[in-house]
Amino acid sequence: MSTPTITTKIKEKYPTLSRTQKVFADFVLSDPVKMASVSIHVAVEEAGVSSATANRFVRSVGYKNYASFRADLIQNLGAAYEPVYRLRQDMSQKMSADGIVANILREDIENLAETIGSVEPATWRAAVDAIRKARRIFVNGFDNGAALAQILANGLLRINPHVHAVSGGSGGFAGLRHIVGMDGRDLVIAIAFPRYIKDTVRLAALARSRGVPVLSITDSHRSPLAAIGDVNLYIAARRQFGTVSNAAILAVIESLLGAVLHAHPATIRHAEAFAELTLPWIESP
């Protein structure tokens, strides 16, 4: 289970806070970036409360003192803003357009080579077996992960008619409709990379708590999905200009899909039926 963020801790304790502590809590939640950058004296002056109130507030939400609260706040923001800092650094360097394109393409080649070298053969086999054996599959991803989830779901429909993904624009609540009837015979595939979307992690954790096997597709053992997945595929997906390389993730997803299709006896039969149906829809060159 992932460690609660400062925002989560504050919201959980909010009903028990005093009136003045709630004033300070509202101030923290309204501008956490500023809170991380100023001293307690500046913070209480702008919030309109006393230093004693601020200290009682941080103890109420689980911190020993204000210094430990601020250190945790800075660490939380560091994870969220790290792509911004990296982008600012990269943008400060003078590079030609062709140089940038070449660097990014080489970056994805390196990402894929690292993934090939780091994922154990047994892990690939376990992922393929989990997908093949599943009665129903729910592919769980949001933001860019939603597009990746839809591509994987579309491919898996070639061997299993009971595959679903959350449609674009839907939230975690829509995912509950898929999980509610699932059990140990089914499978949830969760896709999350930095920045990890909470809905993806929460739905995966809920599925696991209900005895539904979880296959996580994520970046490393530090991912919040790592402690949830029965099988974890760690994909190297670094991106110089951006948070993550969707191209590297997609390449691995399509490779996994290829391995699943190759292992399934219905693949050729489905391909023939689909080809026949699509003939009227294909425009000849």
N, C-alpha and C positions, 0 to 999 in steps of 0.2 A: 504494500500500500504506500502511495507517495506521501511525503511530508506535507502537512497543510501549509498553504501560503499565509502571509501576514493578513491579506484580505479575508481569507477564509476564517482565520482565528478571530479577527475583529468582529465579523458578522455573526459568528457563533456565540460570542460573549456579549454582543451588543445589548440584548434585552436585560442583562444583569448589571449593566454599567449605570453609574449615577448620572444625573442630568449633565453636570459639567464634563464628565468623562465622555459622554455621548457627543458633546460639542467638539471635543478634541478628536474623537474617533471620526466624526464627519469630516473634520479638517484633514486628517490623514488620508482618508479614502478619496477625498476630492482632488488631491494633488500629491500622490506618493513620491513622484520624482523630486518635487521641491523639498518634501520632508527629508529625503535622503541626503540633501545637499546643505541643510542648515542645522545649526546647533539647537539644543533644547530651548535656549533663551530666546532665540529668534522665533522658533516654532510656537512657543506659548504666547509670545507677544502678539503674533499675527492671529492666533486662534482665539485670543481673548480669555485665556485661562491661566492658572498659576502653574509654577513648576511642580508643586506638590500634586496637582491634579494629573499632570502628564506622567509623573512617576507612578502614581496609583493606577493610572490607565495601563501602562505597559506591564505592570505586575498582574493586573486583572486578566490580560490576554496571554499570560504565560511566560513573561520575560523577567529575568532577575533584576535588570535595571535598564535605564534608557539607552545606555551604550550598546547593550546586547540587542535591544530592539532595533536601533538604527543600523547596526552591523548586518542584521538579518534582512532589513529592508534594502540595503545597498546590494546584498548578494542576490536577492530576488529580482531586483531591477537589472542587475548585471546580466542575468540569464535572458531577460526579455529584450534588453537593448544591445546585446552583444552584436547582432547582425548590423545594427545601425552604426556602432563604433567601427566595425570592420569595413562597412561600405564607405564611411567617411575617410578612413585611411586609404582605401583603394582609390577613391575619387581624387585624392590629393596627388596621386602619381600621374605623370604624363605618359600616356600610352596611345598608340594609333589604333584605329578601329580594327584593322586586320590583326594587330597584335593581341587585342582583347579577345577577339573571336578565336584565335588559335589557342590562347591560354585556357579559355573555357572548355574548348573541345578536348585539349590535353588533360584538363582536370577531370573530365568525365571518363576518359580512358583510364586514368589512374584510379578513379573511384571504382570502376568495374573490376579492374585488376586486383584491387585490394579486397573486394567482396569475394571474388573467385578464390583468392588465397586464404581467406579467413573463415569462411563458412565450411563447417565439417560436412563431408558426404552424408553422414548419418542424419544431419539436420535437414538437408534437402529431401532425403528419403522420408523422414518423418512428416515434413510439410506436405509432400505429395500424397502420402498415405492418409493423412488426416482429411485432405480434401476429397480424395476418392471415396472414402468410407462414409462421409457425412450424408445424412438423409436430407437435411436442409442446410443452407449456408447463408449467413448474413455478413456482407462485407461492410465494415464500419469505418468511415473516414469522412472528415469535414474539411472545409476550405479547399486547398489544392488536393488534399487527400480524398475529397469526394469524387473528383475527376478520375483519380487513380483507382479508387474503389469501383467506380462504374465500369471502367475498362476491364478490370479483373472479373467483375460480375458478368459482363457481357460475354467474355470468353468462356467462363465456367458454365454458362447456359448451354453450351454445346454438348455437355455431358450430363447436366443435371438441371431439370426444369424448375427446381425449387431453390433458386439463387436470387437474393435480393440485395440491393444497396439503398442507402438513404438518398432520396432524390435531391437534386441541387436546391439549395435554399432552405431545406428542412433542418430542424434542430434535433437535439438529443431525444426529445419527447417522441419524435417519429420513430426513432430506433427502438423505443420500448415496445412498439407494436409488433416488431419482428421477434424480439427476444422473449416476450411473454409466454409463447407457446413452445419454446425450444427446450431440449433436454440433452442428456449425454450422447444421444445419437446424432446430434447436430453439430454445427461448427460456426463460431464467430471469427472472422478474419478482421483484425484491427490494424489500421494503417495510421501511424502518427510519427512525425518527425519534428525537430525544432522549427518553429515553436509549437509545442504539443497542445492540441486542442483538448480542453477539459472534457467535452462531450464524448470524444472518442475513448478517452481513458475510463470515464465513468461507466459507459456502456459495456466496455470490455470487462471491467471489474464486476459489474452486475451479472453479466453472463457467467463469469467464473464462479461467483457465489451461488449460482443456481445449478451448478454442475454441468454447464455447457463448455466443452473444450474451446480454447482460444488459441489461434495462431496469430502471433503479432509480427508485423512487418515494421521495423523501426531502425534506429541508427546505432544504438549501442546498449551496453548493460546499464548505463546511467539513465536510460529512458524510463519513464513511469510505467510503460507497458512491460518492461523486462520482468517485473515481479508478478505479472498477471498471466503472461502467455504460458501455455503448456509446451508450445514450440515457439522459439524466437528466431526470426531471420533478421540478422543485423546487416544493414546495407550501408556502405560508405557512400555518402551523398553530399560531400562538401561543395560549396559554390562560392566563388570569389565575389561575384556581384549578386548577392541575394542571401536568403536564409538557408536554402537547401536546393540540391539539384534534383528537380523532378524528372529530368531525363534519365539519370542514373537509376532512380527508383523504378521508373516505367520499364527500363530495359530488363531489370531483374524480375519484375512482375510478369512481363511477357515471356521471359525464360522459364519461370516457374510454371506458367500456364502451358508452355510447350511440353514440359516434362509431365504434367498432369494428363494432357491430351494423348501423349505418346503411350502412357500407361493404361489408358482406358479403352476397353474393347468397342465402345459405341462411337468412337471418334469418326471413323470412316463412314459408317452408316449415316451419322448426322450430317457430315460434310456433303455427302451425295444428295440427301434430301434438301438441305439448305441451298445447294447450288441449283437444283431444279426449280425451287421456289423463286429464287432471285433472278432467273433469266429475264423475265419481262421488265425488271427494274434496272438492268445494266445497260448503260449507253455504250455502244461500240465505238472504238476510236475512228 
